[in-house]
Amino acid sequence: MRTYKVDSRGRITLPKYVREHLGVGPGDSIEFELSSDGKGALMRGASSNKKNSLLGVLAGRTKGAATIDKDNKAWSKGRPDKK
């Protein structure tokens, strides 16, 4: 078992082998589970960073940039599927 020091702000750096084992990176969540006997477990969080996971989902699927004018025109016409 390896030992790591807590800095003056209460932080530690997760070593690369721990991050790789958990499959986590910048913006991901980590969960801590503590037991009454002083032991603890570290695991990947249930929810990952949603912003990063959605980046690029719509890339190449639009015909142009959205503008406020286009958006206002679309809203003023109403939803075509509701007519």
mmCIF file of the C-alpha atoms, coordinates in Angstrom:
data_MODEL
# 
_entry.id   MODEL 
# 
loop_
_atom_site.group_PDB 
_atom_site.id 
_atom_site.type_symbol 
_atom_site.label_atom_id 
_atom_site.label_alt_id 
_atom_site.label_comp_id 
_atom_site.label_asym_id 
_atom_site.label_entity_id 
_atom_site.label_seq_id 
_atom_site.pdbx_PDB_ins_code 
_atom_site.Cartn_x 
_atom_site.Cartn_y 
_atom_site.Cartn_z 
_atom_site.occupancy 
_atom_site.B_iso_or_equiv 
_atom_site.pdbx_formal_charge 
_atom_site.auth_seq_id 
_atom_site.auth_comp_id 
_atom_site.auth_asym_id 
_atom_site.auth_atom_id 
_atom_site.pdbx_PDB_model_num 
ATOM 1  C CA . MET A 1 1  ? 0.000   0.000  0.000   1.00 0.00 ? 1  MET A CA 1 
ATOM 2  C CA . ARG A 1 2  ? 1.333   3.437  -0.904  1.00 0.00 ? 2  ARG A CA 1 
ATOM 3  C CA . THR A 1 3  ? 1.028   6.470  1.356   1.00 0.00 ? 3  THR A CA 1 
ATOM 4  C CA . TYR A 1 4  ? 0.414   10.046 0.189   1.00 0.00 ? 4  TYR A CA 1 
ATOM 5  C CA . LYS A 1 5  ? 0.523   13.306 2.125   1.00 0.00 ? 5  LYS A CA 1 
ATOM 6  C CA . VAL A 1 6  ? -2.336  15.735 2.494   1.00 0.00 ? 6  VAL A CA 1 
ATOM 7  C CA . ASP A 1 7  ? -1.307  19.321 1.739   1.00 0.00 ? 7  ASP A CA 1 
ATOM 8  C CA . SER A 1 8  ? -2.068  22.368 3.898   1.00 0.00 ? 8  SER A CA 1 
ATOM 9  C CA . ARG A 1 9  ? -5.394  22.871 2.098   1.00 0.00 ? 9  ARG A CA 1 
ATOM 10 C CA . GLY A 1 10 ? -6.533  19.292 2.752   1.00 0.00 ? 10 GLY A CA 1 
ATOM 11 C CA . ARG A 1 11 ? -5.868  18.087 -0.804  1.00 0.00 ? 11 ARG A CA 1 
ATOM 12 C CA . ILE A 1 12 ? -4.068  15.130 -2.299  1.00 0.00 ? 12 ILE A CA 1 
ATOM 13 C CA . THR A 1 13 ? -3.141  14.417 -5.894  1.00 0.00 ? 13 THR A CA 1 
ATOM 14 C CA . LEU A 1 14 ? -4.568  11.196 -7.251  1.00 0.00 ? 14 LEU A CA 1 
ATOM 15 C CA . PRO A 1 15 ? -1.676  9.276  -8.766  1.00 0.00 ? 15 PRO A CA 1 
ATOM 16 C CA . LYS A 1 16 ? -1.856  8.413  -12.440 1.00 0.00 ? 16 LYS A CA 1 
ATOM 17 C CA . TYR A 1 17 ? -2.317  4.686  -11.776 1.00 0.00 ? 17 TYR A CA 1 
ATOM 18 C CA . VAL A 1 18 ? -5.354  5.449  -9.543  1.00 0.00 ? 18 VAL A CA 1 
ATOM 19 C CA . ARG A 1 19 ? -6.923  7.785  -12.139 1.00 0.00 ? 19 ARG A CA 1 
ATOM 20 C CA . GLU A 1 20 ? -6.371  5.185  -14.874 1.00 0.00 ? 20 GLU A CA 1 
ATOM 21 C CA . HIS A 1 21 ? -7.777  2.375  -12.723 1.00 0.00 ? 21 HIS A CA 1 
ATOM 22 C CA . LEU A 1 22 ? -10.914 4.401  -11.955 1.00 0.00 ? 22 LEU A CA 1 
ATOM 23 C CA . GLY A 1 23 ? -11.165 5.742  -15.508 1.00 0.00 ? 23 GLY A CA 1 
ATOM 24 C CA . VAL A 1 24 ? -11.449 9.350  -14.352 1.00 0.00 ? 24 VAL A CA 1 
ATOM 25 C CA . GLY A 1 25 ? -10.069 12.604 -15.684 1.00 0.00 ? 25 GLY A CA 1 
ATOM 26 C CA . PRO A 1 26 ? -10.529 16.348 -15.302 1.00 0.00 ? 26 PRO A CA 1 
ATOM 27 C CA . GLY A 1 27 ? -14.132 17.243 -14.451 1.00 0.00 ? 27 GLY A CA 1 
ATOM 28 C CA . ASP A 1 28 ? -15.179 13.699 -13.483 1.00 0.00 ? 28 ASP A CA 1 
ATOM 29 C CA . SER A 1 29 ? -16.729 12.914 -10.104 1.00 0.00 ? 29 SER A CA 1 
ATOM 30 C CA . ILE A 1 30 ? -15.156 10.812 -7.380  1.00 0.00 ? 30 ILE A CA 1 
ATOM 31 C CA . GLU A 1 31 ? -17.109 9.214  -4.529  1.00 0.00 ? 31 GLU A CA 1 
ATOM 32 C CA . PHE A 1 32 ? -15.762 8.397  -1.084  1.00 0.00 ? 32 PHE A CA 1 
ATOM 33 C CA . GLU A 1 33 ? -17.372 5.762  1.088   1.00 0.00 ? 33 GLU A CA 1 
ATOM 34 C CA . LEU A 1 34 ? -16.307 5.750  4.732   1.00 0.00 ? 34 LEU A CA 1 
ATOM 35 C CA . SER A 1 35 ? -16.865 3.019  7.303   1.00 0.00 ? 35 SER A CA 1 
ATOM 36 C CA . SER A 1 36 ? -16.979 3.278  11.073  1.00 0.00 ? 36 SER A CA 1 
ATOM 37 C CA . ASP A 1 37 ? -13.740 1.292  11.458  1.00 0.00 ? 37 ASP A CA 1 
ATOM 38 C CA . GLY A 1 38 ? -11.688 4.117  9.904   1.00 0.00 ? 38 GLY A CA 1 
ATOM 39 C CA . LYS A 1 39 ? -11.417 2.606  6.417   1.00 0.00 ? 39 LYS A CA 1 
ATOM 40 C CA . GLY A 1 40 ? -12.568 4.221  3.255   1.00 0.00 ? 40 GLY A CA 1 
ATOM 41 C CA . ALA A 1 41 ? -13.154 3.437  -0.389  1.00 0.00 ? 41 ALA A CA 1 
ATOM 42 C CA . LEU A 1 42 ? -12.606 5.630  -3.419  1.00 0.00 ? 42 LEU A CA 1 
ATOM 43 C CA . MET A 1 43 ? -14.645 5.060  -6.588  1.00 0.00 ? 43 MET A CA 1 
ATOM 44 C CA . ARG A 1 44 ? -15.675 6.740  -9.801  1.00 0.00 ? 44 ARG A CA 1 
ATOM 45 C CA . GLY A 1 45 ? -18.751 8.921  -9.331  1.00 0.00 ? 45 GLY A CA 1 
ATOM 46 C CA . ALA A 1 46 ? -22.080 7.893  -10.789 1.00 0.00 ? 46 ALA A CA 1 
ATOM 47 C CA . SER A 1 47 ? -22.391 11.076 -12.821 1.00 0.00 ? 47 SER A CA 1 
ATOM 48 C CA . SER A 1 48 ? -19.615 12.372 -15.011 1.00 0.00 ? 48 SER A CA 1 
ATOM 49 C CA . ASN A 1 49 ? -19.167 15.895 -16.240 1.00 0.00 ? 49 ASN A CA 1 
ATOM 50 C CA . LYS A 1 50 ? -22.209 16.320 -18.507 1.00 0.00 ? 50 LYS A CA 1 
ATOM 51 C CA . LYS A 1 51 ? -20.803 19.322 -20.331 1.00 0.00 ? 51 LYS A CA 1 
ATOM 52 C CA . ASN A 1 52 ? -17.720 17.410 -21.472 1.00 0.00 ? 52 ASN A CA 1 
ATOM 53 C CA . SER A 1 53 ? -19.735 14.323 -22.362 1.00 0.00 ? 53 SER A CA 1 
ATOM 54 C CA . LEU A 1 54 ? -21.995 16.357 -24.678 1.00 0.00 ? 54 LEU A CA 1 
ATOM 55 C CA . LEU A 1 55 ? -19.299 18.300 -26.490 1.00 0.00 ? 55 LEU A CA 1 
ATOM 56 C CA . GLY A 1 56 ? -19.416 17.579 -30.189 1.00 0.00 ? 56 GLY A CA 1 
ATOM 57 C CA . VAL A 1 57 ? -22.721 15.680 -30.147 1.00 0.00 ? 57 VAL A CA 1 
ATOM 58 C CA . LEU A 1 58 ? -24.269 18.048 -32.704 1.00 0.00 ? 58 LEU A CA 1 
ATOM 59 C CA . ALA A 1 59 ? -21.100 18.749 -34.659 1.00 0.00 ? 59 ALA A CA 1 
ATOM 60 C CA . GLY A 1 60 ? -21.817 18.752 -38.380 1.00 0.00 ? 60 GLY A CA 1 
ATOM 61 C CA . ARG A 1 61 ? -25.580 18.394 -37.930 1.00 0.00 ? 61 ARG A CA 1 
ATOM 62 C CA . THR A 1 62 ? -26.579 22.026 -38.359 1.00 0.00 ? 62 THR A CA 1 
ATOM 63 C CA . LYS A 1 63 ? -26.865 24.077 -41.525 1.00 0.00 ? 63 LYS A CA 1 
ATOM 64 C CA . GLY A 1 64 ? -25.681 27.311 -39.970 1.00 0.00 ? 64 GLY A CA 1 
ATOM 65 C CA . ALA A 1 65 ? -25.139 29.231 -36.808 1.00 0.00 ? 65 ALA A CA 1 
ATOM 66 C CA . ALA A 1 66 ? -28.124 30.065 -34.655 1.00 0.00 ? 66 ALA A CA 1 
ATOM 67 C CA . THR A 1 67 ? -28.839 33.728 -34.085 1.00 0.00 ? 67 THR A CA 1 
ATOM 68 C CA . ILE A 1 68 ? -31.316 35.517 -31.876 1.00 0.00 ? 68 ILE A CA 1 
ATOM 69 C CA . ASP A 1 69 ? -33.154 36.806 -34.963 1.00 0.00 ? 69 ASP A CA 1 
ATOM 70 C CA . LYS A 1 70 ? -33.569 33.277 -36.355 1.00 0.00 ? 70 LYS A CA 1 
ATOM 71 C CA . ASP A 1 71 ? -34.667 32.026 -32.957 1.00 0.00 ? 71 ASP A CA 1 
ATOM 72 C CA . ASN A 1 72 ? -37.228 34.819 -32.531 1.00 0.00 ? 72 ASN A CA 1 
ATOM 73 C CA . LYS A 1 73 ? -38.648 34.147 -36.024 1.00 0.00 ? 73 LYS A CA 1 
ATOM 74 C CA . ALA A 1 74 ? -38.965 30.456 -35.268 1.00 0.00 ? 74 ALA A CA 1 
ATOM 75 C CA . TRP A 1 75 ? -40.761 31.126 -31.991 1.00 0.00 ? 75 TRP A CA 1 
ATOM 76 C CA . SER A 1 76 ? -43.116 33.666 -33.568 1.00 0.00 ? 76 SER A CA 1 
ATOM 77 C CA . LYS A 1 77 ? -44.186 31.113 -36.214 1.00 0.00 ? 77 LYS A CA 1 
ATOM 78 C CA . GLY A 1 78 ? -44.985 28.516 -33.574 1.00 0.00 ? 78 GLY A CA 1 
ATOM 79 C CA . ARG A 1 79 ? -44.157 24.834 -33.644 1.00 0.00 ? 79 ARG A CA 1 
ATOM 80 C CA . PRO A 1 80 ? -45.011 23.260 -37.013 1.00 0.00 ? 80 PRO A CA 1 
ATOM 81 C CA . ASP A 1 81 ? -45.732 19.900 -35.399 1.00 0.00 ? 81 ASP A CA 1 
ATOM 82 C CA . LYS A 1 82 ? -48.514 21.439 -33.266 1.00 0.00 ? 82 LYS A CA 1 
ATOM 83 C CA . LYS A 1 83 ? -50.596 22.866 -36.156 1.00 0.00 ? 83 LYS A CA 1 
# 
